[in-house]
Amino acid sequence: MHIACAQCGATNRVPPERRAEAPTCGRCSQELLPAEPVVLTDARIDAVLGRTELPVLIDIWAPWCGPCRSMAPHFAQSARTWQGQVLFAKLDSDENPQTSAKLGIRSIPTLALFVGGREVARQSGAMTAPQLDAWLRQALRA
């Protein structure tokens, strides 16, 4: 299984049975599948989405957004629950306007689920961890 490092963009090969063993990047030694969401930028998002075989769930948010801030702990909790199965990531829409425009983001928070580099599901609005987990389970089955 290939996983792109969110820090340096390097593609790493990780055997599926070793995903739970906290694999690290061969180039920069950062954890590839951390228990906390990784931060994506305009510069790294294409590498991560295009070269990661795990599903990638992105929370598009902004620091001034109240619902975004209230959902953040729930998103982090779900990241721990799904560690090794789904890569959780955050994208600040204000700091990354190219990606926000490319994705057609109209409201925040917005969750976008990517599988094989393609968006397969999207949900706008804040959710609790149980709601997010249920939505993700359903989106992955579709």
Disulfide bonds with the S-S distance in Angstrom:
none
